[in-house]
Amino acid sequence: MIVVNTETVPGKEITAIHGLVQGNTIRARNLMRDLGAVLKSLVGGELRDYTALMEQSRNQAMERMTEQAEALGANAVINVRFTTATVAAGSAELYAYGTAVTAV
């Protein structure tokens, strides 16, 4: 599956548009991560546990989006975007979306 954040796939021609596809995941924080983040914020630096959590969330949302594209018969997703939103205190949604297409 080709996944790009551009409106075209370089070197390919889009022969069919299958429509909008999306994937999301909602993740909650963890008490141990929060404690570590509080301590880390005192000295500064990257919050590696949160970075890993966001990476896992992006991967899962993108996997769900590409599964939906495959189910529509697409072999590529163009114009891919990511967004986040707070759902409730201590949890956030990561949402991936794009346009499923056939590119040859």
Backbone torsions as a table, in degrees:
resi	resn	phi	psi	omega
1	MET	NA	125.8	175.5
2	ILE	-86.7	130.9	178.4
3	VAL	-130.5	118.9	-179.5
4	VAL	-134.9	157.1	177.7
5	ASN	-101.8	19.0	177.4
6	THR	-107.2	169.8	-178.5
7	GLU	-82.1	-9.5	178.6
8	THR	-137.1	167.4	173.2
9	VAL	-107.7	115.1	-177.2
10	PRO	-53.5	130.5	178.2
11	GLY	80.4	2.2	-179.0
12	LYS	-123.9	156.2	174.7
13	GLU	-110.0	132.3	177.5
14	ILE	-82.7	118.4	-176.5
15	THR	-105.1	-15.5	178.5
16	ALA	-153.7	142.0	174.4
17	ILE	-111.0	123.6	-176.4
18	HIS	-98.4	-15.5	176.5
19	GLY	116.6	-177.9	-178.9
20	LEU	-69.1	134.7	172.4
21	VAL	-126.0	153.6	-175.1
22	GLN	-150.6	158.0	173.6
23	GLY	-150.7	146.1	179.1
24	ASN	-147.6	165.1	172.6
25	THR	-150.3	148.3	176.3
26	ILE	-119.4	125.5	-177.7
27	ARG	-120.4	143.2	176.9
28	ALA	-105.2	150.5	176.2
29	ARG	-71.3	168.9	-176.1
30	ASN	-124.1	137.0	-176.7
31	LEU	-55.8	-42.1	-179.5
32	MET	-67.0	-40.1	177.3
33	ARG	-63.2	-42.4	-179.5
34	ASP	-61.9	-41.8	178.5
35	LEU	-62.4	-45.0	177.8
36	GLY	-62.6	-38.3	180.0
37	ALA	-66.6	-39.4	178.1
38	VAL	-62.0	-45.8	179.7
39	LEU	-64.4	-42.4	-179.5
40	LYS	-65.5	-34.9	-178.4
41	SER	-66.5	-20.9	177.9
42	LEU	-70.7	-33.0	-177.3
43	VAL	-107.5	-12.4	179.6
44	GLY	87.8	165.6	177.9
45	GLY	117.1	177.9	-177.7
46	GLU	-72.4	139.1	174.6
47	LEU	-92.4	84.7	-170.0
48	ARG	-61.3	-34.8	178.1
49	ASP	-64.4	-39.8	178.3
50	TYR	-71.2	-36.6	176.1
51	THR	-60.5	-45.5	178.9
52	ALA	-64.2	-40.1	178.6
53	LEU	-62.0	-43.3	179.0
54	MET	-67.7	-37.7	177.7
55	GLU	-63.4	-44.1	177.1
56	GLN	-61.3	-40.7	-179.7
57	SER	-65.3	-44.5	178.1
58	ARG	-60.9	-44.7	-179.5
59	ASN	-62.1	-43.1	-179.5
60	GLN	-67.0	-42.6	178.7
61	ALA	-63.5	-41.5	179.9
62	MET	-68.1	-38.3	177.1
63	GLU	-61.5	-43.3	178.8
64	ARG	-65.2	-38.3	178.4
65	MET	-65.1	-45.4	-178.7
66	THR	-69.4	-32.9	174.8
67	GLU	-61.8	-40.6	178.5
68	GLN	-65.4	-39.8	178.5
69	ALA	-63.9	-43.5	178.5
70	GLU	-61.9	-38.9	179.2
71	ALA	-63.7	-26.2	178.1
72	LEU	-86.4	-4.9	-179.5
73	GLY	90.9	12.2	-179.7
74	ALA	-83.1	156.9	173.4
75	ASN	-119.8	5.9	178.6
76	ALA	-155.2	155.3	172.2
77	VAL	-126.7	124.0	-179.8
78	ILE	-109.5	165.3	176.0
79	ASN	56.1	40.8	-176.6
80	VAL	-71.6	136.8	178.1
81	ARG	-134.2	155.3	175.5
82	PHE	-124.3	147.2	174.9
83	THR	-146.3	156.5	177.0
84	THR	-127.8	155.3	177.7
85	ALA	-152.6	145.9	173.7
86	THR	-79.7	128.1	-179.2
87	VAL	-96.7	-45.8	177.7
88	ALA	-152.0	169.6	178.9
89	ALA	-56.1	122.8	176.9
90	GLY	86.5	4.6	177.7
91	SER	-137.8	152.6	-178.6
92	ALA	-142.3	150.1	175.8
93	GLU	-102.3	137.8	169.2
94	LEU	-114.0	126.6	-172.0
95	TYR	-124.5	128.5	176.3
96	ALA	-117.0	138.6	179.1
97	TYR	-149.5	156.8	178.7
98	GLY	-171.6	-171.2	-179.8
99	THR	-109.9	122.6	179.1
100	ALA	-79.9	131.6	-178.6
101	VAL	-140.8	165.8	166.8
102	THR	-105.1	124.0	-179.2
103	ALA	-122.4	126.5	-179.9
104	VAL	-124.1	NA	NA
